[in-house]
Every structure is written in structure tokens, then in C-alpha cells.
Amino acid sequence: MQNIYNIVNVILVDSSFHRVTQFNAEINIDIDIQTDVGSGIDENNIFNVGLSAKVMGKSNNEELMLDIFVKMVGIFEIIGKPELSFESFTHINAQAIIYPYLREHISYITLKAGIPPVILPILNMKANAEKERS
């Protein structure tokens, strides 16, 4: 028997997008990433980890030009007794699995909106988790 965390699915649970009609490509982008570990492990050893991103783009005079919110949820299964702790998996590995889906969705909707695509930066989830602990 394997002792692993298995990914069951990654789903989009919330997505909102707003842009002004007269879009100025010279905007300042602010990105806020949040994690939400679900209510625990169910009787089938299934658990959820949510990852959301709030992206706001403002002009030089602070006018809101772009407002995006996206939340993706990873559904995972525990098989056996993995060596990696549940906390480490949910705060580092699960987020690293979900994040590319979040990045892709945001870049896609901005591209489809006829504006320069917003590409979220690559994140070091381990460094972020260590920073949050301190």
C-alpha cells in the first residue's frame, strides 16, 4: 500500500472580473494571495485546500482600473500514512499544486478581456509558509 497524498481534483469555485472600458495599460498591480484549509479530513480521508487571489490594478491617480477575485479549491485524498505532515502538505505542497491553475485562470481572463495579461509571479510556497510562521 502506498502512503501518499493524492490529488482528486482542482476546481474553480469563485471568479469575478471587472475592468473599466477605457483601460490604461500603465497600471500598478497589487496582488493578495490567501489560503483556506478546509474543515479537516472527512471519513473517506478527503480534504480541501482553497487558494484565492485578489488582483487590483490602479492608475497613477489611484483610479481602480481592474478588479479580479479568483478562488480555486484542491480536493485531496490521504492514502495510508504519508511521512509528510498534514500541516506541511496543506501549507506548502497543496498550495504549490493549486497555484498554477490560479495563475492560468487570471492570465486567461485578462487576455480575453483585451488587456495585457496579468501573470502572477512564481511563488516559493515553502518560503511563504516559513515567513507566515515567524
Backbone hydrogen bonds in HBPLUS format (Angstrom, degrees):
<---DONOR---> <-ACCEPTOR-->    atom                        ^
c    i                          cat <-CA-CA->   ^        H-A-AA   ^      H-
h    n   atom  resd res      DA  || num        DHA   H-A  angle D-A-AA Bond
n    s   type  num  typ     dist DA aas  dist angle  dist       angle   num
A0004-ILE N   A0079-ILE O   2.82 MM  75  5.25 133.4  2.04 139.1 153.6     1
A0079-ILE N   A0004-ILE O   2.82 MM  75  5.25 176.7  1.82 169.2 168.1     2
A0006-ASN N   A0077-GLU O   2.71 MM  71  5.00 170.1  1.72 155.1 158.6     3
A0077-GLU N   A0006-ASN O   2.73 MM  71  5.00 152.2  1.81 147.2 156.0     4
A0008-VAL N   A0075-ILE O   2.71 MM  67  5.34 164.6  1.74 155.7 157.2     5
A0009-ASN N   A0075-ILE O   3.27 MM  66  5.18 155.0  2.33 133.8 136.7     6
A0075-ILE N   A0009-ASN O   2.75 MM  66  5.18 171.1  1.76 160.6 161.3     7
A0011-ILE N   A0073-VAL O   2.84 MM  62  5.34 163.9  1.87 152.1 154.6     8
A0073-VAL N   A0011-ILE O   2.83 MM  62  5.34 158.3  1.88 153.6 161.1     9
A0013-VAL N   A0071-LYS O   2.94 MM  58  5.71 164.0  1.97 153.4 158.3    10
A0014-ASP N   A0071-LYS O   3.35 MM  57  5.00 149.5  2.45 140.7 137.1    11
A0071-LYS N   A0014-ASP O   2.81 MM  57  5.00 156.9  1.87 145.3 143.8    12
A0016-SER N   A0069-PHE O   2.77 MM  53  5.17 157.1  1.82 152.1 158.4    13
A0069-PHE N   A0016-SER O   2.95 MM  53  5.17 157.8  2.00 143.3 146.0    14
A0018-HIS N   A0067-ASP O   2.87 MM  49  5.12 133.9  2.08 143.4 155.5    15
A0067-ASP N   A0018-HIS O   2.82 MM  49  5.12 153.7  1.89 157.1 158.0    16
A0020-VAL N   A0065-MET O   3.04 MM  45  5.34 148.1  2.14 144.1 144.8    17
A0027-ILE N   A0025-ALA O   3.10 MM   2  5.78 125.5  2.41 105.8  90.6    18
A0028-ASN N   A0058-LYS O   2.73 MM  30  5.25 166.8  1.75 156.3 157.9    19
A0058-LYS N   A0028-ASN O   2.95 MM  30  5.25 161.2  1.98 143.3 145.6    20
A0030-ASP N   A0056-MET O   2.81 MM  26  5.25 156.7  1.86 155.6 163.3    21
A0056-MET N   A0030-ASP O   2.95 MM  26  5.25 162.6  1.98 151.8 157.6    22
A0032-ASP N   A0054-LYS O   2.93 MM  22  5.15 152.8  2.00 146.7 154.9    23
A0054-LYS N   A0032-ASP O   2.89 MM  22  5.15 156.7  1.94 145.8 153.7    24
A0034-GLN N   A0052-SER O   2.93 MM  18  5.22 160.9  1.96 142.9 148.6    25
A0052-SER N   A0034-GLN O   2.87 MM  18  5.22 166.6  1.88 152.3 156.4    26
A0036-ASP N   A0050-GLY O   2.85 MM  14  4.71 158.1  1.90 137.3 135.8    27
A0050-GLY N   A0036-ASP O   2.61 MM  14  4.71 174.4  1.61 148.8 149.8    28
A0038-GLY N   A0048-ASN O   2.89 MM  10  5.01 163.9  1.92 139.8 142.2    29
A0042-ASP N   A0046-ILE O   2.93 MM   4  5.44 168.7  1.94 152.0 153.8    30
A0045-ASN N   A0042-ASP O   3.00 MM   3  5.31 155.4  2.06 120.5 120.7    31
A0078-ILE N   A0045-ASN O   2.82 MM  33  5.31 155.5  1.88 152.1 160.5    32
A0047-PHE N   A0076-PHE O   2.89 MM  29  5.40 156.7  1.94 145.5 151.6    33
A0076-PHE N   A0047-PHE O   2.84 MM  29  5.40 177.0  1.84 170.6 171.3    34
A0049-VAL N   A0074-GLY O   2.95 MM  25  5.24 152.1  2.03 148.0 155.8    35
A0074-GLY N   A0049-VAL O   2.78 MM  25  5.24 169.0  1.80 158.7 157.1    36
A0051-LEU N   A0072-MET O   2.84 MM  21  5.48 162.2  1.87 165.8 169.6    37
A0072-MET N   A0051-LEU O   2.93 MM  21  5.48 169.4  1.94 159.4 158.6    38
A0053-ALA N   A0070-VAL O   2.83 MM  17  5.41 153.8  1.89 154.7 163.4    39
A0070-VAL N   A0053-ALA O   3.01 MM  17  5.41 157.0  2.06 151.7 159.0    40
A0055-VAL N   A0068-ILE O   2.87 MM  13  5.02 163.9  1.90 142.7 148.2    41
A0068-ILE N   A0055-VAL O   2.81 MM  13  5.02 162.9  1.84 156.5 159.7    42
A0057-GLY N   A0066-LEU O   2.83 MM   9  4.66 162.3  1.86 134.3 136.0    43
A0065-MET N   A0057-GLY O   2.74 MM   8  5.47 162.0  1.77 158.1 163.3    44
A0066-LEU N   A0057-GLY O   3.13 MM   9  4.66 148.0  2.24 136.7 135.6    45
A0059-SER N   A0063-GLU O   2.88 MM   4  5.23 157.6  1.93 145.3 150.8    46
A0062-GLU N   A0059-SER O   2.93 MM   3  5.12 150.9  2.01 119.0 118.0    47
A0089-PHE N   A0085-SER O   2.96 MM   4  6.23 164.3  1.99 153.1 157.7    48
A0090-THR N   A0086-PHE O   2.91 MM   4  6.10 170.5  1.92 156.5 158.8    49
A0091-HIS N   A0087-GLU O   2.96 MM   4  5.99 156.7  2.01 149.6 155.8    50
A0092-ILE N   A0088-SER O   2.95 MM   4  5.72 133.0  2.17 143.4 152.0    51
A0094-ALA N   A0089-PHE O   2.71 MM   5  5.80 175.8  1.72 164.3 163.6    52
A0096-ALA N   A0092-ILE O   3.00 MM   4  6.19 153.3  2.08 148.6 156.8    53
A0097-ILE N   A0093-ASN O   2.97 MM   4  6.27 138.5  2.14 146.2 157.8    54
A0097-ILE N   A0094-ALA O   3.17 MM   3  5.09 127.0  2.46  92.3 106.1    55
A0098-ILE N   A0094-ALA O   3.01 MM   4  6.29 157.3  2.06 151.4 156.8    56
A0099-TYR N   A0095-GLN O   2.86 MM   4  5.82 162.2  1.89 155.4 159.7    57
A0101-TYR N   A0098-ILE O   2.99 MM   3  5.61 131.8  2.23 120.6 132.5    58
A0102-LEU N   A0098-ILE O   3.32 MM   4  6.65 152.8  2.40 147.1 155.0    59
A0102-LEU N   A0099-TYR O   3.05 MM   3  5.03 115.3  2.49  98.2 113.9    60
A0103-ARG N   A0099-TYR O   2.89 MM   4  6.19 164.3  1.92 162.1 166.0    61
A0104-GLU N   A0100-PRO O   2.95 MM   4  6.05 162.4  1.99 143.4 148.3    62
A0105-HIS N   A0101-TYR O   3.03 MM   4  6.20 160.1  2.07 145.2 150.4    63
A0106-ILE N   A0102-LEU O   3.13 MM   4  6.36 166.7  2.15 154.3 157.2    64
A0107-SER N   A0103-ARG O   2.98 MM   4  6.19 166.5  2.00 154.7 158.8    65
A0108-TYR N   A0104-GLU O   2.91 MM   4  5.96 154.1  1.98 147.5 155.0    66
A0109-ILE N   A0105-HIS O   2.97 MM   4  6.19 167.1  1.98 153.8 156.4    67
A0110-THR N   A0106-ILE O   3.15 MM   4  6.24 157.5  2.20 146.7 152.5    68
A0111-LEU N   A0107-SER O   3.06 MM   4  6.10 154.3  2.13 139.5 147.0    69
A0112-LYS N   A0108-TYR O   2.89 MM   4  6.10 162.2  1.92 153.3 158.1    70
A0113-ALA N   A0109-ILE O   3.07 MM   4  6.10 127.1  2.36 129.9 142.5    71
A0113-ALA N   A0110-THR O   3.18 MM   3  4.99 132.9  2.41  90.2 103.2    72
A0115-ILE N   A0110-THR O   3.35 MM   5  5.86 164.7  2.37 163.8 161.4    73
A0114-GLY N   A0111-LEU O   3.10 MM   3  5.47 161.8  2.14 111.8 115.6    74
A0128-ASN N   A0124-ASN O   2.99 MM   4  6.27 158.4  2.04 153.5 160.3    75
A0129-ALA N   A0125-MET O   2.92 MM   4  6.07 156.8  1.97 144.9 150.6    76
A0130-GLU N   A0126-LYS O   3.01 MM   4  6.25 156.7  2.07 147.6 153.8    77
A0131-LYS N   A0127-ALA O   2.92 MM   4  6.11 152.2  2.00 145.7 153.6    78
A0132-GLU N   A0128-ASN O   2.94 MM   4  6.18 153.1  2.01 148.0 154.8    79
A0133-ARG N   A0129-ALA O   3.14 MM   4  6.36 146.0  2.26 141.8 150.1    80
A0134-SER N   A0130-GLU O   3.30 MM   4  6.54 138.5  2.49 139.3 148.9    81
